[in-house]
Amino acid sequence: MSKPSSSTYRILVLAFLVYSLGVGYFAATRPKGSWRSPFSWHPFLMTVGMIGCMGIAAVTKKLGGYLNTKLHGILASTGFMLSLGGFYAIYHNKNLYERPHFTTLHGKAGLALLVMTAPPMLVGGIFLHPDWGMDKTNQQYRKLHKLFSRIIMASAWGTAMYGMYSMTKDPVELFLFGAPLLILAPFTLV
């Protein structure tokens, strides 16, 4: 998709905020309907980080310009840091209950995605930053950064959906979690 209009941009930002905070909380309280610390911080922080912040970062970058490029980097980096908090929450929770780490496809995919998110962030901050980027005009780096980041975001959204599926098989809950992502995908990932 091309550059969103200002009204479309506002709607997308609002949608990502409402989704990530609301659905993040919803996922954090599954399957029993209550917050279970520290586990509940995992889906909440991962949803706010990988879907909310990074989704807003992607649509902000589409606006173009110096300020939006900087805001894009700040939002994406904040999303990464929140995701690290979500990782810490689940890692700590597994240690508390003496459970093995990374035994499920969701856990392995989540770890791989977290590791794969760092390079685009570093490339953006070191090579593409509009103030001091060593190669900020290199179109090949920009193209690869964009492509790799979109693949990571799409994979993160799928991993989140898979994580939700592991907590509930209720089709209504799964629909409420997944349908908004399908609606937001063309505006964000394309």
C-alpha distance (Angstrom), angle and dihedral (degrees) to the residues before:
residue distance angle dihedral
M1 . . .
S2 3.75 . .
K3 3.78 129.7 .
P4 3.82 109.4 -44.1
S5 3.79 120.2 -126.1
S6 3.79 115.4 -109.9
S7 3.82 91.7 -104.0
T8 3.82 92.0 48.6
Y9 3.79 89.3 48.4
R10 3.82 92.1 52.0
I11 3.81 91.0 48.6
L12 3.82 91.5 49.5
V13 3.81 92.8 48.8
L14 3.80 90.4 48.7
A15 3.81 91.0 46.9
F16 3.81 92.1 51.3
L17 3.81 91.8 47.0
V18 3.80 94.5 48.1
Y19 3.80 92.3 42.6
S20 3.79 97.4 46.6
L21 3.80 96.1 44.2
G22 3.82 96.9 37.3
V23 3.77 100.1 38.0
G24 3.81 90.5 35.7
Y25 3.81 88.6 58.3
F26 3.81 90.7 42.6
A27 3.82 90.9 53.5
A28 3.80 90.6 44.7
T29 3.79 90.8 58.5
R30 3.82 96.8 49.4
P31 2.96 136.2 144.4
K32 3.81 99.1 12.6
G33 3.80 100.3 29.4
S34 3.79 97.3 -115.3
W35 3.80 136.9 94.4
R36 3.82 110.6 -98.9
S37 3.75 109.5 -167.8
P38 3.02 128.4 -120.9
F39 3.83 94.3 12.0
S40 3.81 94.4 53.2
W41 3.79 91.3 60.1
H42 3.82 88.7 64.8
P43 3.83 100.0 66.5
F44 3.80 92.0 33.4
L45 3.81 96.3 53.1
M46 3.80 94.0 38.6
T47 3.82 91.5 51.5
V48 3.81 93.9 46.3
G49 3.82 91.2 44.4
M50 3.80 106.4 38.5
I51 3.80 97.8 31.5
G52 3.80 107.8 23.1
C53 3.80 105.0 36.6
M54 3.78 96.5 31.2
G55 3.80 92.6 44.8
I56 3.80 91.1 52.2
A57 3.82 89.1 44.8
A58 3.81 91.0 54.9
V59 3.81 95.7 49.4
T60 3.82 90.9 43.1
K61 3.81 90.9 55.7
K62 3.81 89.4 53.3
L63 3.81 88.7 64.5
G64 3.81 88.4 65.9
G65 3.76 128.1 -153.0
Y66 3.78 137.4 99.5
L67 3.82 99.4 -75.8
N68 3.82 94.1 44.3
T69 3.80 90.6 49.0
K70 3.80 90.6 54.1
L71 3.81 91.7 44.6
H72 3.82 88.8 50.0
G73 3.81 90.5 56.2
I74 3.80 93.2 46.6
L75 3.81 93.2 48.7
A76 3.81 94.5 45.4
S77 3.82 91.6 47.4
T78 3.81 90.6 48.2
G79 3.80 88.5 51.2
F80 3.78 89.9 52.5
M81 3.82 91.7 49.7
L82 3.81 91.8 49.0
S83 3.80 88.6 49.9
L84 3.79 89.6 52.7
G85 3.81 86.5 54.7
G86 3.81 89.1 51.9
F87 3.78 89.5 49.8
Y88 3.79 91.1 50.6
A89 3.82 90.6 49.7
I90 3.80 94.5 55.5
Y91 3.80 92.9 40.4
H92 3.80 90.8 51.7
N93 3.81 91.3 44.8
K94 3.81 91.2 53.4
N95 3.80 90.3 49.6
L96 3.83 91.8 49.7
Y97 3.79 91.8 54.2
E98 3.81 94.4 36.6
R99 3.78 92.8 -120.5
P100 3.81 123.7 152.4
H101 3.80 118.6 -103.6
F102 3.81 128.2 -120.8
T103 3.79 98.1 6.6
T104 3.82 97.0 135.7
L105 3.78 131.8 65.6
H106 3.83 88.0 -116.6
G107 3.81 91.6 54.8
K108 3.79 94.6 45.9
A109 3.81 93.4 45.6
G110 3.81 91.0 46.5
L111 3.79 92.6 52.0
A112 3.81 91.9 46.8
L113 3.80 91.5 49.3
L114 3.78 92.3 48.8
V115 3.80 90.4 52.0
M116 3.83 91.4 45.1
T117 3.81 91.9 50.9
A118 3.80 93.5 64.1
P119 3.85 98.1 67.0
P120 3.84 96.4 56.5
M121 3.80 89.3 46.9
L122 3.80 91.3 50.9
V123 3.81 93.5 43.7
G124 3.80 89.3 50.2
G125 3.80 93.2 48.5
I126 3.79 97.7 42.2
F127 3.78 106.1 30.5
L128 3.81 106.7 20.7
H129 3.81 104.6 34.3
P130 3.84 107.7 128.4
D131 3.83 93.4 -132.6
W132 3.78 105.9 41.2
G133 3.80 106.3 2.0
M134 3.79 109.5 144.7
D135 3.81 91.3 -144.9
K136 3.81 103.2 17.6
T137 3.80 93.7 146.2
N138 3.82 96.0 47.1
Q139 3.80 103.6 119.0
Q140 3.81 93.2 -164.6
Y141 3.83 92.2 58.0
R142 3.80 90.7 45.4
K143 3.80 92.3 49.8
L144 3.82 93.3 47.9
H145 3.82 91.8 45.1
K146 3.80 90.3 52.9
L147 3.82 95.2 45.0
F148 3.80 95.7 44.6
S149 3.82 91.8 46.1
R150 3.80 92.7 51.2
I151 3.80 91.8 49.4
I152 3.80 89.6 50.9
M153 3.81 92.3 48.4
A154 3.80 93.4 48.8
S155 3.81 90.3 47.4
A156 3.81 91.1 47.7
W157 3.79 90.8 52.3
G158 3.81 89.9 50.5
T159 3.81 90.9 47.8
A160 3.81 89.7 50.4
M161 3.80 90.0 51.4
Y162 3.80 90.0 49.7
G163 3.80 90.2 49.7
M164 3.80 90.2 52.1
Y165 3.79 89.8 49.1
S166 3.81 89.2 55.0
M167 3.83 89.6 56.4
T168 3.79 99.3 43.6
K169 3.78 138.0 14.2
D170 3.82 92.7 -167.9
P171 3.83 105.0 128.1
V172 3.82 92.9 -148.6
E173 3.81 92.5 53.4
L174 3.80 91.2 45.9
F175 3.80 90.4 49.1
L176 3.81 91.7 49.7
F177 3.80 89.1 51.4
G178 3.81 98.8 42.8
A179 3.82 107.9 32.5
P180 3.82 95.7 68.0
L181 3.80 89.7 52.4
L182 3.79 90.4 54.0
I183 3.82 89.7 50.6
L184 3.83 93.4 47.2
A185 3.82 95.6 43.7
P186 3.83 98.7 81.0
F187 3.82 91.3 50.2
T188 3.79 93.1 47.0
L189 3.78 111.8 27.3
V190 3.81 100.5 36.0
